[in-house]
Amino acid sequence: QVQLVESGGDLVQPGGSLRLSCTASRISVGLYTMGWYRQAPGKQRELVADVTSGGRVKYSDSVKGRFTLSRDNAKNTVYLQMNTLKPEDTAVYFCNAAHAIFNVNYWGQGTQVTVSS
C-alpha cells in the first residue's frame, strides 16, 4: 500500500517556526503533485501549498511569504517550513500525493500544529 507519513507537528508560540516532513513509500514524490493541506476544528480542509512533478510551487494567500514547500527526491520526502506562525495556523496538517493521469490521490494521517501563547 502507498503510505504517506507526516511528522514535525508541535506546540509553538506565535512568531515561532516548525518544519513538517512527509515521507512516501511505494511512490516517488518526484512523479506526483505533492501538497500540504490543513484542517482546523470546525473548518473545511484547505490547500496550503503544493508542488508539481515539474517543480512549480504554489501557496495559499494566507501563508505566502511565511511558508516554504520543498522536495527531496533522493529522500522521497517533502517538507513544509513554517515561519512566523500565527494562532490561525493551528490545524492538523496533511500530506497529499496526486497523479491526474493515474487518477489516484493519497493522504497521510496528519500531524497536529498548535500555535498558542
Residue frames as a rotation matrix with the C-alpha (Angstrom) as fourth column:
GLN 1
0.575 0.818 0.000 0.00
0.818 -0.575 0.000 0.00
0.000 0.000 -1.000 0.00
VAL 2
-0.118 -0.518 0.847 1.08
0.378 -0.812 -0.444 3.55
0.918 0.268 0.292 -0.68
GLN 3
0.452 0.203 -0.869 1.90
0.892 -0.091 0.443 5.29
0.010 -0.975 -0.222 2.58
LEU 4
0.007 -0.400 0.916 2.48
0.143 -0.906 -0.397 8.95
0.990 0.134 0.052 3.43
VAL 5
0.338 0.007 -0.941 3.79
0.922 0.200 0.332 9.65
0.191 -0.980 0.061 6.92
GLU 6
0.421 -0.118 0.899 3.87
0.002 -0.991 -0.131 13.19
0.907 0.057 -0.417 8.32
SER 7
0.253 -0.348 -0.903 5.97
0.962 0.188 0.197 14.36
0.101 -0.919 0.382 11.23
GLY 8
-0.652 -0.682 0.331 7.12
0.612 -0.731 -0.302 17.57
0.448 0.005 0.894 12.88
GLY 9
0.208 0.798 0.566 3.91
0.098 -0.593 0.799 18.94
0.973 -0.111 -0.201 14.34
ASP 10
-0.522 -0.429 -0.737 4.22
0.793 0.074 -0.605 20.54
0.314 -0.900 0.302 17.75
LEU 11
0.713 0.606 -0.352 3.06
0.698 -0.660 0.277 23.28
-0.065 -0.444 -0.894 20.10
VAL 12
-0.443 -0.853 0.275 4.76
0.875 -0.479 -0.076 26.58
0.196 0.207 0.958 19.27
GLN 13
-0.107 0.349 -0.931 4.34
0.532 -0.771 -0.351 30.20
-0.840 -0.532 -0.103 20.33
PRO 14
0.882 0.430 0.192 3.15
0.404 -0.483 -0.776 32.86
-0.241 0.763 -0.600 17.88
GLY 15
0.702 -0.649 -0.293 6.06
-0.707 -0.687 -0.171 34.00
-0.091 0.327 -0.941 15.74
GLY 16
-0.010 -0.722 0.692 7.81
-0.475 0.612 0.632 30.66
-0.880 -0.323 -0.349 16.04
SER 17
-0.060 -0.147 -0.987 8.78
-0.984 0.174 0.034 28.15
0.166 0.974 -0.155 13.38
LEU 18
0.214 0.084 0.973 8.23
-0.316 0.949 -0.012 24.48
-0.924 -0.305 0.229 12.60
ARG 19
-0.463 -0.334 -0.821 9.32
-0.886 0.163 0.433 22.15
-0.011 0.929 -0.371 9.83
LEU 20
0.427 0.683 0.592 6.94
-0.549 0.716 -0.431 19.41
-0.718 -0.141 0.681 8.75
SER 21
-0.707 -0.649 -0.281 8.09
-0.652 0.443 0.615 16.33
-0.275 0.618 -0.736 6.85
CYS 22
0.559 0.814 0.159 6.20
-0.635 0.543 -0.550 13.88
-0.534 0.206 0.820 4.66
THR 23
-0.620 -0.784 -0.021 7.93
-0.667 0.513 0.541 10.68
-0.413 0.350 -0.841 3.65
ALA 24
0.409 0.804 -0.432 6.34
-0.906 0.301 -0.299 8.48
-0.111 0.513 0.851 0.99
SER 25
-0.524 -0.473 0.709 6.52
-0.338 0.879 0.337 4.72
-0.782 -0.063 -0.620 0.50
ARG 26
-0.309 0.304 0.901 5.82
0.626 0.779 -0.048 2.86
-0.716 0.549 -0.431 -2.76
ILE 27
0.804 0.333 0.492 5.53
0.593 -0.500 -0.631 6.04
0.036 0.799 -0.600 -4.81
SER 28
-0.393 -0.918 0.046 8.15
0.920 -0.393 0.012 8.54
0.007 0.048 0.999 -5.93
VAL 29
0.202 0.527 -0.826 7.33
0.586 -0.741 -0.329 12.06
-0.785 -0.417 -0.458 -4.79
GLY 30
-0.609 -0.529 -0.591 9.05
-0.142 -0.661 0.737 13.46
-0.781 0.532 0.328 -7.87
LEU 31
-0.942 0.284 0.178 6.37
0.273 0.342 0.899 11.93
0.194 0.896 -0.400 -10.11
TYR 32
-0.027 0.969 -0.244 3.36
0.974 0.081 0.213 13.30
0.226 -0.232 -0.946 -8.23
THR 33
-0.083 0.132 0.988 1.90
-0.162 -0.980 0.118 16.62
0.983 -0.150 0.102 -7.29
MET 34
-0.345 -0.143 -0.928 2.71
0.830 0.415 -0.372 16.79
0.438 -0.899 -0.024 -3.59
GLY 35
-0.056 0.443 0.895 0.59
-0.084 -0.895 0.438 19.03
0.995 -0.050 0.087 -1.41
TRP 36
-0.896 -0.079 -0.438 0.18
0.433 0.074 -0.899 20.15
0.103 -0.994 -0.033 2.17
TYR 37
-0.063 0.935 0.349 -3.36
0.087 -0.343 0.935 20.67
0.994 0.089 -0.060 3.41
ARG 38
-0.981 -0.185 -0.053 -4.65
0.064 -0.052 -0.997 21.68
0.182 -0.981 0.062 6.81
GLN 39
-0.034 0.998 -0.046 -7.90
0.269 0.054 0.962 21.39
0.962 0.020 -0.271 8.70
ALA 40
-0.881 -0.166 0.442 -8.76
-0.321 -0.476 -0.819 23.45
0.346 -0.863 0.367 11.77
PRO 41
-0.771 0.629 -0.101 -11.55
0.527 0.540 -0.657 22.49
-0.359 -0.559 -0.747 14.19
GLY 42
0.106 0.954 -0.280 -14.92
0.407 -0.299 -0.863 23.23
-0.907 -0.022 -0.420 12.63
LYS 43
0.130 -0.146 -0.981 -13.35
-0.712 -0.702 0.010 24.24
-0.690 0.697 -0.195 9.32
GLN 44
0.985 0.172 0.018 -13.04
-0.096 0.632 -0.769 22.64
-0.144 0.756 0.639 5.90
ARG 45
0.245 -0.932 0.265 -9.77
0.606 0.361 0.709 21.16
-0.757 -0.013 0.653 4.78
GLU 46
0.935 0.042 -0.351 -7.81
-0.191 -0.777 -0.600 23.68
-0.298 0.628 -0.719 2.73
LEU 47
0.586 -0.769 0.256 -4.78
0.729 0.362 -0.581 23.57
0.353 0.527 0.773 0.47
VAL 48
0.677 -0.474 -0.563 -1.73
0.192 -0.625 0.757 25.25
-0.711 -0.620 -0.332 1.99
ALA 49
0.086 -0.714 -0.695 0.88
-0.869 -0.395 0.298 24.63
-0.487 0.578 -0.655 -0.69
ASP 50
0.728 0.051 0.684 1.75
0.156 0.959 -0.237 22.14
-0.668 0.279 0.690 -3.40
VAL 51
-0.190 -0.826 -0.531 4.50
-0.708 -0.259 0.657 21.33
-0.680 0.500 -0.535 -5.89
THR 52
0.827 0.478 -0.296 4.02
-0.534 0.502 -0.680 19.66
-0.176 0.720 0.671 -9.27
SER 53
0.671 -0.590 0.449 6.28
0.544 0.803 0.244 17.00
-0.505 0.081 0.860 -10.72
GLY 54
0.446 -0.476 0.758 7.75
0.684 -0.365 -0.632 19.78
0.577 0.800 0.163 -12.86
GLY 55
-0.465 -0.729 -0.503 8.72
0.869 -0.267 -0.417 21.77
0.170 -0.631 0.757 -9.77
ARG 56
-0.416 0.385 0.824 6.09
-0.031 -0.911 0.411 24.51
0.909 0.146 0.391 -9.80
VAL 57
-0.682 0.125 -0.720 5.23
0.729 0.194 -0.657 25.56
0.058 -0.973 -0.223 -6.25
LYS 58
-0.220 0.683 0.697 2.04
0.016 -0.711 0.703 27.37
0.975 0.166 0.145 -5.25
TYR 59
-0.891 -0.061 -0.449 0.95
0.449 0.024 -0.893 28.78
0.065 -0.998 0.006 -1.90
SER 60
0.245 0.969 -0.035 -2.34
0.924 -0.222 0.312 29.88
0.295 -0.108 -0.949 -0.46
ASP 61
0.211 -0.124 0.970 -2.59
0.105 -0.983 -0.148 33.62
0.972 0.133 -0.195 0.14
SER 62
0.917 0.270 0.293 -2.71
-0.238 -0.218 0.946 33.12
0.319 -0.938 -0.136 3.89
VAL 63
0.741 -0.668 0.073 0.79
0.344 0.470 0.813 31.57
-0.577 -0.577 0.578 4.02
LYS 64
0.635 -0.519 0.573 2.63
0.583 -0.166 -0.796 33.32
0.508 0.839 0.197 1.19
GLY 65
0.267 -0.656 0.706 5.91
-0.364 -0.747 -0.556 34.75
0.892 -0.108 -0.439 2.42
ARG 66
0.244 -0.122 0.962 5.85
-0.968 0.026 0.249 32.67
-0.056 -0.992 -0.112 5.60
PHE 67
0.520 0.028 0.854 5.80
-0.189 0.979 0.083 29.02
-0.833 -0.204 0.514 4.47
THR 68
-0.087 -0.590 -0.803 8.16
-0.991 -0.035 0.133 27.23
-0.107 0.807 -0.581 2.09
LEU 69
0.808 0.353 0.471 7.45
-0.272 0.934 -0.234 23.88
-0.522 0.061 0.851 0.43
SER 70
-0.078 -0.867 -0.492 10.43
-0.992 0.018 0.127 21.84
-0.101 0.498 -0.861 -0.72
ARG 71
0.930 0.367 0.013 11.01
-0.356 0.909 -0.216 18.36
-0.091 0.196 0.976 -2.13
ASP 72
-0.178 -0.973 0.144 13.95
-0.894 0.221 0.390 15.99
-0.412 -0.060 -0.909 -1.73
ASN 73
0.555 0.463 -0.691 13.60
-0.768 0.604 -0.213 13.28
0.319 0.649 0.691 -4.36
ALA 74
-0.341 -0.777 -0.529 16.57
-0.403 0.629 -0.664 11.30
0.849 -0.013 -0.528 -3.04
LYS 75
-0.969 0.022 0.246 14.91
-0.232 0.260 -0.937 11.03
-0.084 -0.965 -0.247 0.37
ASN 76
-0.565 0.824 -0.046 11.44
0.457 0.359 0.814 10.68
0.687 0.439 -0.579 -1.18
THR 77
-0.198 0.375 -0.905 10.30
0.931 -0.218 -0.294 13.39
-0.307 -0.901 -0.306 1.20
VAL 78
-0.046 0.214 0.976 8.56
0.433 -0.876 0.213 16.75
0.900 0.432 -0.053 1.01
TYR 79
-0.571 -0.258 -0.780 8.86
0.818 -0.254 -0.515 19.44
-0.065 -0.932 0.356 3.66
LEU 80
0.432 0.623 0.652 6.89
0.512 -0.765 0.391 22.44
0.742 0.165 -0.650 4.80
GLN 81
-0.648 -0.655 -0.389 8.98
0.734 -0.399 -0.550 25.08
0.205 -0.642 0.739 6.54
MET 82
0.425 0.876 0.227 6.61
0.662 -0.472 0.583 27.27
0.618 -0.097 -0.780 8.54
ASN 83
-0.705 -0.682 -0.194 7.86
0.666 -0.544 -0.510 30.61
0.242 -0.489 0.838 9.85
THR 84
-0.921 0.317 0.227 6.19
-0.364 -0.906 -0.215 33.49
0.137 -0.281 0.950 11.66
LEU 85
-0.644 0.685 -0.341 3.45
0.567 0.726 0.389 31.17
0.514 0.057 -0.856 12.81
LYS 86
-0.652 0.563 0.508 0.12
-0.638 -0.769 0.035 32.66
0.410 -0.301 0.861 13.84
PRO 87
-0.621 0.482 0.618 -2.66
-0.386 0.499 -0.776 31.24
-0.682 -0.720 -0.124 16.03
GLU 88
0.407 0.847 -0.342 -4.82
-0.720 0.066 -0.691 30.89
-0.563 0.527 0.637 12.91
ASP 89
-0.166 -0.538 -0.827 -2.27
-0.862 0.486 -0.144 28.40
0.479 0.689 -0.544 11.56
THR 90
-0.610 -0.013 0.793 -3.40
-0.601 0.659 -0.452 25.95
-0.517 -0.752 -0.409 14.24
ALA 91
0.482 0.721 -0.499 -4.67
-0.876 0.393 -0.279 22.84
-0.005 0.571 0.821 12.46
VAL 92
0.308 -0.379 0.872 -3.97
0.099 0.925 0.367 19.25
-0.946 -0.027 0.323 11.59
TYR 93
0.100 -0.396 -0.913 -1.64
-0.901 -0.425 0.085 19.29
-0.422 0.814 -0.399 8.60
PHE 94
0.570 0.226 0.790 -2.00
0.057 0.948 -0.312 16.53
-0.820 0.223 0.527 5.99
CYS 95
-0.568 -0.750 -0.339 0.33
-0.461 -0.052 0.886 15.40
-0.682 0.660 -0.316 3.24
ASN 96
0.575 0.793 0.199 -1.22
-0.162 0.349 -0.923 14.57
-0.802 0.498 0.330 -0.14
ALA 97
-0.710 -0.704 0.002 0.06
-0.167 0.171 0.971 12.91
-0.684 0.689 -0.239 -3.30
ALA 98
0.424 0.905 -0.031 -1.95
-0.135 0.030 -0.990 13.22
-0.896 0.424 0.135 -6.51
HIS 99
-0.812 -0.573 0.107 -1.48
-0.001 0.186 0.983 11.92
-0.583 0.798 -0.151 -10.05
ALA 100
-0.117 0.848 -0.517 -4.05
-0.722 -0.430 -0.542 13.10
-0.682 0.310 0.662 -12.56
ILE 101
-0.274 -0.026 -0.961 -3.26
-0.887 0.394 0.242 10.60
0.372 0.919 -0.132 -15.33
PHE 102
-0.838 -0.077 -0.541 -3.43
0.075 0.964 -0.254 7.61
0.541 -0.253 -0.802 -12.99
ASN 103
0.047 0.916 0.398 -6.42
-0.396 -0.348 0.850 9.21
0.917 -0.197 0.346 -11.22
VAL 104
0.182 -0.063 -0.981 -5.10
0.785 0.610 0.106 8.45
0.592 -0.790 0.160 -7.76
ASN 105
0.151 -0.055 0.987 -5.00
-0.434 -0.901 0.016 10.53
0.888 -0.431 -0.160 -4.61
TYR 106
0.091 -0.244 -0.966 -3.25
0.689 0.715 -0.116 9.54
0.719 -0.655 0.233 -1.36
TRP 107
0.509 0.155 0.846 -3.39
-0.420 -0.814 0.402 11.09
0.751 -0.560 -0.349 2.12
GLY 108
-0.646 -0.697 -0.312 -1.28
0.072 0.350 -0.934 10.85
0.760 -0.626 -0.176 5.23
GLN 109
-0.075 0.607 -0.791 -2.66
0.903 0.378 0.205 10.59
0.424 -0.698 -0.577 8.75
GLY 110
0.590 0.276 0.759 -1.88
0.114 -0.959 0.260 14.19
0.800 -0.066 -0.597 9.65
THR 111
-0.339 -0.690 -0.639 0.24
0.868 0.033 -0.495 15.95
0.363 -0.723 0.588 12.25
GLN 112
0.652 0.710 -0.264 -1.03
0.749 -0.552 0.366 18.50
0.115 -0.437 -0.892 14.77
VAL 113
-0.574 -0.720 0.390 0.31
0.603 -0.694 -0.393 22.05
0.553 0.009 0.833 14.73
THR 114
0.558 0.723 -0.408 -0.78
0.811 -0.372 0.452 24.27
0.175 -0.583 -0.794 17.61
VAL 115
-0.497 -0.649 0.575 0.22
0.500 -0.757 -0.422 27.94
0.709 0.078 0.701 17.76
SER 116
0.664 0.747 -0.008 -0.61
0.353 -0.304 0.885 29.43
0.659 -0.590 -0.466 21.13
SER 117
-0.151 -0.659 0.736 0.80
-0.495 -0.594 -0.634 31.55
0.856 -0.460 -0.237 23.93
